[in-house]
Amino acid sequence: MPSIDLTGKAAVVTGSGRGLGLAYAHALAAHGASVVINDVDEAVAEQAVKSITAAGGTAVAEVVPVGTTEAADRLVGRAVEEFGRLDILVTNAGILRDKVLWKMTDEDFDAVVTTHLKGTFTCARAAAVRMREQGEGGTLILVGSPAGQRGNFGQTNYAAAKAGIAAMARTWSMELGRAGITVNAIVPVAATAMTETIPAFAPYIEAMKNGEPLPAFLRKGEGFGTPEDCAALVPFLASEAARSITGQAIGIGGDKVALWSHPQEISAAYADGGWTPETLADAFPTSVGAELQTVGIPAPKFPEA
């Protein structure tokens, strides 16, 4: 079994004051990496730093909302200033502004896309510049979501941003490959402040807070667990053991890890000379449209009472 040792490496984890981001930061620090914690709340960020240093790790805080080039430069600059380098970037920062399409405002859309999509872009660009200058490779880990893979009711902005993040991971894996920089999207599923709002999960999350374990049908069947369950994937992808893994979307949660497929053609039909609306109407239902794809995140399969 290979040893995962990140000693001497420096990481930036955006949105790491709490939840999944904090779990990623702890996992990186536990395996030897020095970490820049990022949050918009100074008190939360400083508490995250204290929790890592108390466990024997090394961390500093940079309080700034991601999205702008200036914020990205500050985060990368802080890593270089404190640790002399940057080897790992985890783009976890995110917000929600859920509404159905006809009620979603420009502000709702822009806020989510700015934080998730533009924030990932600006931070990854700044990190890529630094890593290429260092000439020693690096790791970009972009945080996606099942909503970005399949869509989700009421999440136009969030699903679009997360789908874009997966597409950026594929693109950047090609662009940065020669520099030895791997780029992957991870698709975590965990009990967080976001999932607590889902009625089906709420009682199980509440029981977990009271010390009860999550049932096996959630941990295995749904791949649903704690933020810490998702965190192992991050130091693994940042390690030498994962140098050949790039351009992938990898799901993790509970007891489950999974590889998501890339979008691809699954059926095709042909008409000599091309198609007309009439020939499409005639042929589509029995050819390429015979088995249409499902949308949305499948509802949890709870055992019968």
JOMO-V786350 format. One record per backbone hydrogen bond with DSSP energy under -0.5 kcal/mol. NH is the residue of the N-H (numbers start at 1). CO is the residue of the C=O. E is the energy in kcal/mol with one decimal. If there is no record, write none. Layout:
NH&CO&E ; NH&CO&E
//
This chain:
5&3&-0.9 ; 6&4&-0.5 ; 6&31&-3.6 ; 8&32&-0.8 ; 9&6&-2.2 ; 11&34&-3.0 ; 12&88&-2.2 ; 13&36&-2.1 ; 14&12&-0.5 ; 14&90&-2.5 ; 16&13&-0.6 ; 16&38&-2.4 ; 17&38&-0.6 ; 21&18&-0.7 ; 22&18&-1.2 ; 23&19&-1.9 ; 24&20&-2.5 ; 25&21&-2.3 ; 26&22&-2.6 ; 27&23&-2.2 ; 28&24&-2.4 ; 29&25&-2.5 ; 30&26&-2.6 ; 31&27&-0.9 ; 31&28&-0.7 ; 32&29&-1.8 ; 33&28&-2.2 ; 34&9&-2.6 ; 35&58&-2.2 ; 36&11&-2.7 ; 37&35&-0.7 ; 37&60&-3.6 ; 38&13&-1.0 ; 39&62&-0.8 ; 42&40&-0.6 ; 45&41&-2.5 ; 46&42&-2.7 ; 47&43&-2.1 ; 48&44&-2.0 ; 49&45&-2.2 ; 50&46&-2.4 ; 51&47&-2.1 ; 52&48&-1.6 ; 53&49&-2.7 ; 54&50&-2.4 ; 55&51&-0.7 ; 56&53&-1.5 ; 57&52&-2.6 ; 58&33&-0.6 ; 60&35&-2.0 ; 62&37&-2.8 ; 64&39&-0.9 ; 64&62&-0.8 ; 67&68&-0.6 ; 68&65&-0.5 ; 72&68&-1.9 ; 73&69&-2.6 ; 74&70&-2.0 ; 75&71&-2.1 ; 76&72&-2.4 ; 77&73&-2.7 ; 78&74&-2.2 ; 79&75&-1.7 ; 80&76&-2.1 ; 81&77&-2.8 ; 82&78&-2.6 ; 83&79&-2.9 ; 84&80&-1.7 ; 85&79&-0.8 ; 87&10&-2.8 ; 88&10&-1.9 ; 89&139&-2.3 ; 90&12&-2.8 ; 91&89&-0.5 ; 91&141&-2.2 ; 92&90&-1.3 ; 99&154&-1.3 ; 103&100&-1.9 ; 104&100&-1.2 ; 104&101&-0.7 ; 109&105&-2.2 ; 110&106&-3.1 ; 111&107&-2.3 ; 112&108&-1.4 ; 113&109&-2.4 ; 114&110&-2.7 ; 115&111&-1.9 ; 116&112&-2.6 ; 117&113&-0.9 ; 118&113&-2.5 ; 119&114&-1.4 ; 120&116&-1.4 ; 121&117&-2.3 ; 122&118&-3.2 ; 123&119&-2.0 ; 124&120&-2.4 ; 125&121&-2.6 ; 126&122&-2.2 ; 127&123&-2.4 ; 128&124&-2.9 ; 129&125&-2.2 ; 130&126&-1.9 ; 131&127&-3.0 ; 132&128&-2.5 ; 133&129&-1.9 ; 134&130&-2.2 ; 135&131&-1.7 ; 136&131&-0.7 ; 138&180&-1.6 ; 139&87&-2.2 ; 140&182&-2.9 ; 141&89&-3.1 ; 141&139&-0.5 ; 142&140&-0.6 ; 142&184&-2.9 ; 143&91&-1.5 ; 144&142&-0.7 ; 144&186&-3.7 ; 148&145&-0.9 ; 149&145&-1.0 ; 150&146&-2.3 ; 151&147&-2.2 ; 155&152&-1.9 ; 156&99&-0.6 ; 159&155&-3.0 ; 160&156&-1.9 ; 161&157&-2.1 ; 162&158&-2.6 ; 163&159&-2.4 ; 164&160&-2.1 ; 165&161&-1.9 ; 166&162&-1.8 ; 167&163&-1.8 ; 168&164&-2.3 ; 169&165&-2.1 ; 170&166&-1.7 ; 171&167&-2.2 ; 172&168&-3.3 ; 173&169&-1.8 ; 174&170&-1.0 ; 174&171&-0.6 ; 175&171&-2.0 ; 176&172&-2.8 ; 179&176&-0.8 ; 180&177&-1.9 ; 181&176&-1.9 ; 182&138&-2.2 ; 182&180&-0.6 ; 184&140&-2.1 ; 185&248&-3.1 ; 186&142&-2.6 ; 187&250&-2.9 ; 188&186&-0.5 ; 189&252&-1.7 ; 191&225&-2.8 ; 192&190&-0.9 ; 196&192&-1.9 ; 197&194&-1.1 ; 198&195&-1.8 ; 199&197&-0.7 ; 201&198&-1.2 ; 202&198&-1.8 ; 203&199&-0.7 ; 204&201&-0.7 ; 205&201&-2.2 ; 206&202&-2.5 ; 207&203&-2.1 ; 208&204&-2.1 ; 209&205&-2.1 ; 210&206&-1.0 ; 211&208&-1.8 ; 212&207&-2.4 ; 218&215&-1.2 ; 219&215&-2.1 ; 220&216&-3.0 ; 221&216&-1.0 ; 222&217&-0.8 ; 224&218&-2.7 ; 225&189&-0.9 ; 229&226&-0.7 ; 230&226&-0.9 ; 230&227&-0.8 ; 231&227&-0.9 ; 232&228&-0.6 ; 233&230&-1.0 ; 234&231&-1.4 ; 235&231&-0.8 ; 236&232&-1.5 ; 237&233&-2.3 ; 238&234&-1.6 ; 239&236&-1.4 ; 242&239&-1.4 ; 243&240&-1.4 ; 245&242&-1.9 ; 246&244&-0.7 ; 247&183&-3.7 ; 249&260&-0.5 ; 250&185&-2.6 ; 250&248&-0.5 ; 251&249&-0.5 ; 251&258&-2.9 ; 252&187&-1.6 ; 253&256&-2.2 ; 255&219&-2.3 ; 256&253&-2.5 ; 258&251&-2.7 ; 260&249&-2.8 ; 260&258&-0.6 ; 274&271&-2.4 ; 280&276&-2.4 ; 281&277&-2.2 ; 282&278&-1.7 ; 283&279&-2.6 ; 284&280&-3.0 ; 286&283&-0.9 ; 287&283&-0.9 ; 287&284&-1.1 ; 289&284&-2.4 ; 290&287&-1.5 ; 296&150&-2.9 ; 298&296&-0.5 ; 302&300&-1.1
//
